[in-house]
């Protein structure tokens, strides 16, 4: 069973993800938070396999959360779920230990791929994130 904590400052996003991911027999949402500090505390307490984290939060941002989670609970993988496709943000997230970056415009299949890749020890980036960031590196 893949355990997941969700953090997004929009309740409807958390509820939607809970419903969509709840349809998967091998996934269990074990916690959710609206704020970064709450998410870090939940991860420390619950030690989920995955933290799905919005980039823009009140207080700390998703990159800060990634750094703290990877420092405190290194076995938890972090996937950033964001509407932003900015190479600076993506690069910083990777440096801080993110296992993936999925755009909010993606479908649930793409998020499921990212989750399963992260659990397997691999990284996953939405195709347009990967493509755009490779193009900027040229």
PAVOVEX-821736 format. One record per residue: x, y, z of N, C-alpha, C, O in turn; chain. Coordinates in steps of 0.1 Angstrom, whole numbers, plus 5000, padded with zeros to 4 digits. Layout:
% PAVOVEX-821736
+------+------+------+-------+-------+-------+------+------+------+------+------+------+---+
! n_c1 ! n_c2 ! n_c3 ! ca_c1 ! ca_c2 ! ca_c3 ! c_c1 ! c_c2 ! c_c3 ! o_c1 ! o_c2 ! o_c3 ! c !
+------+------+------+-------+-------+-------+------+------+------+------+------+------+---+
!    X !    Y !    Z !     X !     Y !     Z !    X !    Y !    Z !    X !    Y !    Z ! A !
...
+------+------+------+-------+-------+-------+------+------+------+------+------+------+---+
***
This chain:
% PAVOVEX-821736
+------+------+------+-------+-------+-------+------+------+------+------+------+------+---+
! n_c1 ! n_c2 ! n_c3 ! ca_c1 ! ca_c2 ! ca_c3 ! c_c1 ! c_c2 ! c_c3 ! o_c1 ! o_c2 ! o_c3 ! c !
+------+------+------+-------+-------+-------+------+------+------+------+------+------+---+
! 5008 ! 4988 ! 5000 !  5000 !  5000 !  5000 ! 5009 ! 5012 ! 5000 ! 5018 ! 5014 ! 5008 ! A !
! 5006 ! 5022 ! 4991 !  5014 !  5034 !  4990 ! 5006 ! 5044 ! 4998 ! 4994 ! 5047 ! 4996 ! A !
! 5013 ! 5050 ! 5009 !  5006 !  5060 !  5017 ! 5010 ! 5074 ! 5013 ! 5022 ! 5076 ! 5009 ! A !
! 5000 ! 5083 ! 5013 !  5002 !  5096 !  5008 ! 4997 ! 5107 ! 5018 ! 4986 ! 5105 ! 5024 ! A !
! 5004 ! 5118 ! 5019 !  4999 !  5130 !  5025 ! 4998 ! 5141 ! 5015 ! 5007 ! 5142 ! 5006 ! A !
! 4988 ! 5148 ! 5015 !  4985 !  5159 !  5005 ! 4987 ! 5172 ! 5012 ! 4982 ! 5174 ! 5024 ! A !
! 4993 ! 5182 ! 5006 !  4993 !  5196 !  5011 ! 4990 ! 5205 ! 4999 ! 4998 ! 5206 ! 4989 ! A !
! 4979 ! 5213 ! 5001 !  4975 !  5223 !  4991 ! 4967 ! 5233 ! 4999 ! 4959 ! 5228 ! 5007 ! A !
! 4968 ! 5245 ! 4996 !  4961 !  5255 !  5004 ! 4946 ! 5256 ! 4999 ! 4938 ! 5264 ! 5005 ! A !
! 4943 ! 5249 ! 4989 !  4929 !  5249 !  4984 ! 4922 ! 5236 ! 4988 ! 4926 ! 5225 ! 4983 ! A !
! 4912 ! 5237 ! 4996 !  4905 !  5225 !  5001 ! 4899 ! 5217 ! 4990 ! 4900 ! 5204 ! 4990 ! A !
! 4894 ! 5223 ! 4980 !  4887 !  5216 !  4969 ! 4898 ! 5207 ! 4961 ! 4894 ! 5197 ! 4956 ! A !
! 4910 ! 5212 ! 4960 !  4921 !  5204 !  4954 ! 4924 ! 5192 ! 4962 ! 4925 ! 5181 ! 4957 ! A !
! 4925 ! 5194 ! 4975 !  4928 !  5182 !  4984 ! 4916 ! 5172 ! 4983 ! 4919 ! 5160 ! 4982 ! A !
! 4904 ! 5177 ! 4984 !  4893 !  5168 !  4983 ! 4892 ! 5161 ! 4970 ! 4889 ! 5149 ! 4969 ! A !
! 4895 ! 5168 ! 4959 !  4895 !  5162 !  4946 ! 4905 ! 5151 ! 4944 ! 4903 ! 5140 ! 4939 ! A !
! 4917 ! 5154 ! 4949 !  4928 !  5144 !  4949 ! 4925 ! 5132 ! 4957 ! 4928 ! 5121 ! 4953 ! A !
! 4919 ! 5134 ! 4969 !  4915 !  5123 !  4978 ! 4905 ! 5114 ! 4971 ! 4906 ! 5102 ! 4971 ! A !
! 4896 ! 5120 ! 4964 !  4886 !  5112 !  4957 ! 4892 ! 5104 ! 4945 ! 4890 ! 5092 ! 4944 ! A !
! 4900 ! 5111 ! 4937 !  4906 !  5105 !  4925 ! 4916 ! 5094 ! 4929 ! 4916 ! 5083 ! 4924 ! A !
! 4925 ! 5097 ! 4939 !  4935 !  5087 !  4943 ! 4929 ! 5076 ! 4951 ! 4934 ! 5065 ! 4952 ! A !
! 4917 ! 5079 ! 4958 !  4911 !  5068 !  4966 ! 4905 ! 5057 ! 4957 ! 4902 ! 5047 ! 4963 ! A !
! 4904 ! 5059 ! 4944 !  4899 !  5049 !  4935 ! 4909 ! 5038 ! 4933 ! 4906 ! 5027 ! 4928 ! A !
! 4922 ! 5041 ! 4936 !  4933 !  5032 !  4934 ! 4934 ! 5022 ! 4945 ! 4936 ! 5026 ! 4957 ! A !
! 4934 ! 5009 ! 4943 !  4934 !  4999 !  4953 ! 4947 ! 4999 ! 4961 ! 4948 ! 4994 ! 4972 ! A !
! 4958 ! 5004 ! 4955 !  4971 !  5003 !  4962 ! 4976 ! 5017 ! 4968 ! 4987 ! 5018 ! 4972 ! A !
! 4966 ! 5026 ! 4969 !  4970 !  5040 !  4974 ! 4960 ! 5043 ! 4986 ! 4948 ! 5040 ! 4985 ! A !
! 4966 ! 5049 ! 4996 !  4958 !  5053 !  5007 ! 4962 ! 5067 ! 5011 ! 4974 ! 5070 ! 5014 ! A !
! 4953 ! 5077 ! 5012 !  4956 !  5090 !  5017 ! 4955 ! 5089 ! 5032 ! 4945 ! 5086 ! 5038 ! A !
! 4966 ! 5092 ! 5039 !  4967 !  5091 !  5053 ! 4966 ! 5104 ! 5060 ! 4965 ! 5105 ! 5072 ! A !
! 4967 ! 5115 ! 5052 !  4966 !  5129 !  5059 ! 4966 ! 5139 ! 5048 ! 4970 ! 5137 ! 5037 ! A !
! 4961 ! 5151 ! 5053 !  4961 !  5163 !  5044 ! 4963 ! 5175 ! 5052 ! 4959 ! 5176 ! 5064 ! A !
! 4969 ! 5185 ! 5046 !  4971 !  5198 !  5053 ! 4970 ! 5210 ! 5043 ! 4971 ! 5208 ! 5031 ! A !
! 4966 ! 5221 ! 5049 !  4965 !  5233 !  5041 ! 4977 ! 5242 ! 5042 ! 4980 ! 5250 ! 5033 ! A !
! 4986 ! 5240 ! 5052 !  4997 !  5248 !  5054 ! 5010 ! 5239 ! 5055 ! 5010 ! 5228 ! 5058 ! A !
! 5021 ! 5246 ! 5051 !  5034 !  5239 !  5050 ! 5038 ! 5233 ! 5064 ! 5042 ! 5221 ! 5064 ! A !
! 5037 ! 5240 ! 5074 !  5041 !  5236 !  5087 ! 5033 ! 5224 ! 5092 ! 5038 ! 5214 ! 5098 ! A !
! 5020 ! 5224 ! 5089 !  5011 !  5212 !  5092 ! 5016 ! 5200 ! 5084 ! 5016 ! 5189 ! 5090 ! A !
! 5019 ! 5202 ! 5072 !  5023 !  5191 !  5063 ! 5036 ! 5184 ! 5069 ! 5037 ! 5172 ! 5069 ! A !
! 5046 ! 5193 ! 5072 !  5058 !  5188 !  5077 ! 5056 ! 5179 ! 5090 ! 5061 ! 5169 ! 5092 ! A !
! 5047 ! 5185 ! 5099 !  5044 !  5177 !  5111 ! 5037 ! 5164 ! 5108 ! 5040 ! 5154 ! 5115 ! A !
! 5028 ! 5164 ! 5099 !  5021 !  5152 !  5095 ! 5031 ! 5142 ! 5089 ! 5030 ! 5130 ! 5093 ! A !
! 5040 ! 5146 ! 5081 !  5049 !  5137 !  5075 ! 5058 ! 5131 ! 5086 ! 5061 ! 5119 ! 5086 ! A !
! 5063 ! 5139 ! 5095 !  5071 !  5134 !  5106 ! 5063 ! 5124 ! 5115 ! 5069 ! 5114 ! 5119 ! A !
! 5051 ! 5126 ! 5117 !  5043 !  5117 !  5125 ! 5039 ! 5104 ! 5117 ! 5040 ! 5093 ! 5123 ! A !
! 5034 ! 5106 ! 5105 !  5028 !  5095 !  5097 ! 5038 ! 5087 ! 5089 ! 5036 ! 5076 ! 5085 ! A !
! 5049 ! 5094 ! 5085 !  5060 !  5088 !  5077 ! 5054 ! 5081 ! 5064 ! 5056 ! 5069 ! 5061 ! A !
! 5047 ! 5089 ! 5056 !  5041 !  5084 !  5044 ! 5052 ! 5081 ! 5033 ! 5063 ! 5085 ! 5034 ! A !
! 5048 ! 5073 ! 5024 !  5057 !  5070 !  5012 ! 5059 ! 5082 ! 5004 ! 5070 ! 5085 ! 4999 ! A !
! 5048 ! 5090 ! 5002 !  5048 !  5101 !  4993 ! 5041 ! 5114 ! 5000 ! 5031 ! 5112 ! 5007 ! A !
! 5047 ! 5125 ! 4997 !  5040 !  5138 !  5000 ! 5038 ! 5145 ! 4987 ! 5047 ! 5147 ! 4979 ! A !
! 5025 ! 5148 ! 4984 !  5022 !  5156 !  4972 ! 5019 ! 5170 ! 4977 ! 5011 ! 5172 ! 4985 ! A !
! 5027 ! 5179 ! 4971 !  5028 !  5192 !  4977 ! 5027 ! 5203 ! 4966 ! 5033 ! 5203 ! 4956 ! A !
! 5018 ! 5213 ! 4969 !  5016 !  5224 !  4960 ! 5029 ! 5233 ! 4962 ! 5036 ! 5232 ! 4972 ! A !
! 5032 ! 5240 ! 4951 !  5044 !  5249 !  4952 ! 5041 ! 5261 ! 4960 ! 5049 ! 5265 ! 4969 ! A !
! 5030 ! 5268 ! 4958 !  5027 !  5281 !  4964 ! 5018 ! 5278 ! 4976 ! 5006 ! 5274 ! 4974 ! A !
! 5023 ! 5280 ! 4988 !  5015 !  5278 !  5000 ! 5017 ! 5291 ! 5009 ! 5026 ! 5299 ! 5007 ! A !
! 5008 ! 5292 ! 5019 !  5010 !  5303 !  5029 ! 5022 ! 5299 ! 5038 ! 5023 ! 5288 ! 5042 ! A !
! 5031 ! 5308 ! 5040 !  5043 !  5306 !  5048 ! 5054 ! 5300 ! 5039 ! 5058 ! 5306 ! 5029 ! A !
! 5059 ! 5288 ! 5043 !  5069 !  5282 !  5034 ! 5063 ! 5278 ! 5021 ! 5051 ! 5275 ! 5020 ! A !
! 5072 ! 5277 ! 5011 !  5067 !  5272 !  4998 ! 5070 ! 5257 ! 4996 ! 5076 ! 5251 ! 5005 ! A !
! 5065 ! 5251 ! 4986 !  5067 !  5237 !  4984 ! 5082 ! 5232 ! 4983 ! 5085 ! 5221 ! 4986 ! A !
! 5090 ! 5241 ! 4978 !  5105 !  5238 !  4978 ! 5110 ! 5237 ! 4992 ! 5118 ! 5229 ! 4995 ! A !
! 5106 ! 5247 ! 5000 !  5111 !  5247 !  5014 ! 5105 ! 5234 ! 5021 ! 5112 ! 5228 ! 5029 ! A !
! 5093 ! 5231 ! 5019 !  5087 !  5219 !  5025 ! 5095 ! 5206 ! 5020 ! 5098 ! 5198 ! 5028 ! A !
! 5098 ! 5206 ! 5007 !  5106 !  5195 !  5002 ! 5119 ! 5193 ! 5010 ! 5123 ! 5182 ! 5014 ! A !
! 5126 ! 5204 ! 5012 !  5139 !  5204 !  5019 ! 5137 ! 5199 ! 5033 ! 5145 ! 5190 ! 5037 ! A !
! 5127 ! 5204 ! 5040 !  5125 !  5200 !  5054 ! 5121 ! 5185 ! 5055 ! 5126 ! 5178 ! 5064 ! A !
! 5112 ! 5181 ! 5046 !  5107 !  5167 !  5046 ! 5119 ! 5158 ! 5043 ! 5121 ! 5147 ! 5050 ! A !
! 5127 ! 5161 ! 5033 !  5138 !  5152 !  5030 ! 5149 ! 5151 ! 5041 ! 5155 ! 5141 ! 5042 ! A !
! 5150 ! 5162 ! 5048 !  5159 !  5163 !  5059 ! 5154 ! 5155 ! 5071 ! 5162 ! 5147 ! 5077 ! A !
! 5141 ! 5156 ! 5074 !  5136 !  5150 !  5086 ! 5131 ! 5136 ! 5084 ! 5132 ! 5127 ! 5093 ! A !
! 5125 ! 5133 ! 5072 !  5120 !  5120 !  5069 ! 5125 ! 5116 ! 5055 ! 5117 ! 5116 ! 5046 ! A !
! 5137 ! 5112 ! 5054 !  5143 !  5110 !  5040 ! 5137 ! 5099 ! 5032 ! 5138 ! 5099 ! 5020 ! A !
! 5130 ! 5090 ! 5039 !  5123 !  5079 !  5031 ! 5111 ! 5084 ! 5024 ! 5106 ! 5077 ! 5015 ! A !
! 5105 ! 5095 ! 5028 !  5093 !  5101 !  5021 ! 5097 ! 5108 ! 5009 ! 5106 ! 5117 ! 5009 ! A !
! 5091 ! 5104 ! 4998 !  5094 !  5111 !  4985 ! 5084 ! 5122 ! 4983 ! 5073 ! 5122 ! 4987 ! A !
! 5089 ! 5133 ! 4977 !  5081 !  5145 !  4975 ! 5078 ! 5147 ! 4960 ! 5087 ! 5147 ! 4952 ! A !
! 5065 ! 5149 ! 4957 !  5061 !  5153 !  4943 ! 5055 ! 5166 ! 4944 ! 5045 ! 5168 ! 4951 ! A !
! 5060 ! 5176 ! 4936 !  5054 !  5189 !  4936 ! 5043 ! 5189 ! 4925 ! 5045 ! 5184 ! 4914 ! A !
! 5031 ! 5194 ! 4929 !  5020 !  5195 !  4920 ! 5017 ! 5210 ! 4919 ! 5013 ! 5216 ! 4929 ! A !
! 5020 ! 5215 ! 4907 !  5019 !  5230 !  4906 ! 5014 ! 5234 ! 4892 ! 5014 ! 5226 ! 4882 ! A !
! 5009 ! 5246 ! 4891 !  5005 !  5252 !  4878 ! 5017 ! 5258 ! 4872 ! 5016 ! 5262 ! 4860 ! A !
! 5028 ! 5260 ! 4879 !  5040 !  5267 !  4874 ! 5049 ! 5257 ! 4867 ! 5052 ! 5246 ! 4872 ! A !
! 5054 ! 5261 ! 4856 !  5064 !  5254 !  4848 ! 5076 ! 5263 ! 4846 ! 5079 ! 5267 ! 4835 ! A !
! 5083 ! 5266 ! 4857 !  5094 !  5275 !  4857 ! 5107 ! 5267 ! 4860 ! 5108 ! 5260 ! 4870 ! A !
! 5117 ! 5268 ! 4851 !  5129 !  5261 !  4852 ! 5137 ! 5264 ! 4865 ! 5143 ! 5255 ! 4871 ! A !
! 5136 ! 5276 ! 4870 !  5142 !  5279 !  4883 ! 5136 ! 5272 ! 4895 ! 5143 ! 5266 ! 4903 ! A !
! 5123 ! 5272 ! 4895 !  5116 !  5264 !  4906 ! 5119 ! 5249 ! 4905 ! 5122 ! 5243 ! 4915 ! A !
! 5118 ! 5244 ! 4892 !  5120 !  5230 !  4891 ! 5134 ! 5226 ! 4895 ! 5136 ! 5216 ! 4902 ! A !
! 5144 ! 5234 ! 4890 !  5158 !  5231 !  4894 ! 5160 ! 5231 ! 4909 ! 5167 ! 5222 ! 4915 ! A !
! 5154 ! 5241 ! 4916 !  5156 !  5242 !  4930 ! 5149 ! 5230 ! 4937 ! 5154 ! 5225 ! 4947 ! A !
! 5137 ! 5226 ! 4932 !  5130 !  5215 !  4938 ! 5138 ! 5202 ! 4937 ! 5139 ! 5194 ! 4946 ! A !
! 5144 ! 5200 ! 4925 !  5153 !  5188 !  4923 ! 5165 ! 5188 ! 4933 ! 5168 ! 5178 ! 4939 ! A !
! 5171 ! 5200 ! 4934 !  5183 !  5201 !  4943 ! 5179 ! 5198 ! 4957 ! 5187 ! 5193 ! 4965 ! A !
! 5167 ! 5202 ! 4961 !  5162 !  5199 !  4975 ! 5157 ! 5185 ! 4977 ! 5153 ! 5181 ! 4988 ! A !
! 5156 ! 5177 ! 4966 !  5153 !  5163 !  4968 ! 5139 ! 5159 ! 4962 ! 5135 ! 5148 ! 4965 ! A !
! 5132 ! 5167 ! 4955 !  5119 !  5164 !  4949 ! 5121 ! 5152 ! 4940 ! 5131 ! 5151 ! 4932 ! A !
! 5111 ! 5143 ! 4940 !  5111 !  5131 !  4931 ! 5103 ! 5133 ! 4919 ! 5103 ! 5125 ! 4910 ! A !
! 5096 ! 5145 ! 4918 !  5088 !  5147 !  4906 ! 5082 ! 5161 ! 4906 ! 5081 ! 5168 ! 4917 ! A !
! 5077 ! 5165 ! 4894 !  5070 !  5178 !  4893 ! 5059 ! 5175 ! 4883 ! 5061 ! 5172 ! 4871 ! A !
! 5046 ! 5176 ! 4887 !  5035 !  5173 !  4879 ! 5027 ! 5186 ! 4878 ! 5024 ! 5193 ! 4888 ! A !
! 5023 ! 5190 ! 4866 !  5015 !  5202 !  4864 ! 5001 ! 5200 ! 4867 ! 4995 ! 5189 ! 4865 ! A !
! 4994 ! 5210 ! 4873 !  4980 !  5208 !  4877 ! 4971 ! 5206 ! 4865 ! 4960 ! 5202 ! 4867 ! A !
! 4976 ! 5210 ! 4853 !  4968 !  5208 !  4841 ! 4968 ! 5193 ! 4836 ! 4961 ! 5190 ! 4827 ! A !
! 4976 ! 5185 ! 4843 !  4977 !  5171 !  4839 ! 4965 ! 5163 ! 4844 ! 4957 ! 5167 ! 4852 ! A !
! 4964 ! 5151 ! 4838 !  4953 !  5142 !  4842 ! 4958 ! 5133 ! 4854 ! 4970 ! 5133 ! 4857 ! A !
! 4949 ! 5126 ! 4860 !  4952 !  5117 !  4871 ! 4962 ! 5106 ! 4867 ! 4970 ! 5102 ! 4876 ! A !
! 4961 ! 5101 ! 4855 !  4971 !  5091 !  4851 ! 4985 ! 5096 ! 4852 ! 4994 ! 5088 ! 4856 ! A !
! 4988 ! 5108 ! 4849 !  5001 !  5113 !  4850 ! 5006 ! 5114 ! 4864 ! 5017 ! 5111 ! 4868 ! A !
! 4997 ! 5119 ! 4873 !  5000 !  5119 !  4887 ! 5003 ! 5105 ! 4893 ! 5012 ! 5103 ! 4901 ! A !
! 4995 ! 5095 ! 4889 !  4997 !  5082 !  4893 ! 5010 ! 5076 ! 4888 ! 5017 ! 5069 ! 4895 ! A !
! 5014 ! 5080 ! 4876 !  5027 !  5076 !  4871 ! 5038 ! 5082 ! 4879 ! 5048 ! 5075 ! 4883 ! A !
! 5037 ! 5095 ! 4883 !  5047 !  5101 !  4891 ! 5048 ! 5094 ! 4905 ! 5059 ! 5092 ! 4910 ! A !
! 5037 ! 5091 ! 4911 !  5036 !  5084 !  4924 ! 5044 ! 5071 ! 4923 ! 5052 ! 5068 ! 4931 ! A !
! 5040 ! 5063 ! 4913 !  5046 !  5050 !  4912 ! 5061 ! 5050 ! 4908 ! 5069 ! 5042 ! 4913 ! A !
! 5065 ! 5060 ! 4900 !  5079 !  5062 !  4897 ! 5087 ! 5066 ! 4910 ! 5098 ! 5060 ! 4912 ! A !
! 5081 ! 5075 ! 4918 !  5088 !  5079 !  4930 ! 5090 ! 5067 ! 4940 ! 5100 ! 5066 ! 4946 ! A !
! 5079 ! 5059 ! 4941 !  5080 !  5048 !  4950 ! 5091 ! 5038 ! 4946 ! 5097 ! 5031 ! 4954 ! A !
! 5093 ! 5037 ! 4933 !  5103 !  5028 !  4927 ! 5117 ! 5035 ! 4927 ! 5126 ! 5028 ! 4922 ! A !
! 5118 ! 5047 ! 4933 !  5131 !  5053 !  4934 ! 5135 ! 5061 ! 4921 ! 5147 ! 5065 ! 4920 ! A !
! 5126 ! 5064 ! 4913 !  5129 !  5071 !  4900 ! 5122 ! 5085 ! 4901 ! 5114 ! 5087 ! 4910 ! A !
! 5125 ! 5094 ! 4892 !  5119 !  5107 !  4892 ! 5110 ! 5108 ! 4880 ! 5111 ! 5100 ! 4870 ! A !
! 5100 ! 5117 ! 4881 !  5091 !  5119 !  4870 ! 5088 ! 5134 ! 4869 ! 5085 ! 5141 ! 4879 ! A !
! 5088 ! 5139 ! 4857 !  5084 !  5153 !  4854 ! 5074 ! 5152 ! 4843 ! 5075 ! 5145 ! 4833 ! A !
! 5063 ! 5161 ! 4844 !  5054 !  5162 !  4833 ! 5062 ! 5165 ! 4820 ! 5071 ! 5172 ! 4821 ! A !
! 5057 ! 5158 ! 4809 !  5065 !  5160 !  4797 ! 5068 ! 5174 ! 4793 ! 5079 ! 5177 ! 4789 ! A !
! 5059 ! 5183 ! 4795 !  5062 !  5197 !  4791 ! 5072 ! 5204 ! 4800 ! 5079 ! 5212 ! 4796 ! A !
! 5072 ! 5199 ! 4813 !  5082 !  5205 !  4822 ! 5096 ! 5200 ! 4818 ! 5105 ! 5208 ! 4817 ! A !
! 5097 ! 5187 ! 4815 !  5110 !  5181 !  4811 ! 5114 ! 5188 ! 4798 ! 5126 ! 5192 ! 4797 ! A !
! 5105 ! 5189 ! 4788 !  5109 !  5195 !  4775 ! 5113 ! 5209 ! 4777 ! 5123 ! 5213 ! 4772 ! A !
! 5105 ! 5217 ! 4784 !  5108 !  5232 !  4786 ! 5121 ! 5234 ! 4793 ! 5129 ! 5243 ! 4789 ! A !
! 5124 ! 5226 ! 4803 !  5136 !  5227 !  4811 ! 5148 ! 5222 ! 4803 ! 5159 ! 5228 ! 4805 ! A !
! 5147 ! 5212 ! 4794 !  5158 !  5208 !  4785 ! 5161 ! 5219 ! 4775 ! 5172 ! 5222 ! 4772 ! A !
! 5150 ! 5225 ! 4770 !  5152 !  5236 !  4760 ! 5159 ! 5248 ! 4766 ! 5168 ! 5254 ! 4759 ! A !
! 5156 ! 5251 ! 4778 !  5163 !  5263 !  4785 ! 5177 ! 5260 ! 4788 ! 5185 ! 5269 ! 4790 ! A !
! 5181 ! 5247 ! 4789 !  5194 !  5243 !  4792 ! 5203 ! 5244 ! 4780 ! 5216 ! 5242 ! 4781 ! A !
! 5198 ! 5245 ! 4768 !  5206 !  5246 !  4756 ! 5212 ! 5259 ! 4754 ! 5219 ! 5261 ! 4744 ! A !
+------+------+------+-------+-------+-------+------+------+------+------+------+------+---+
***
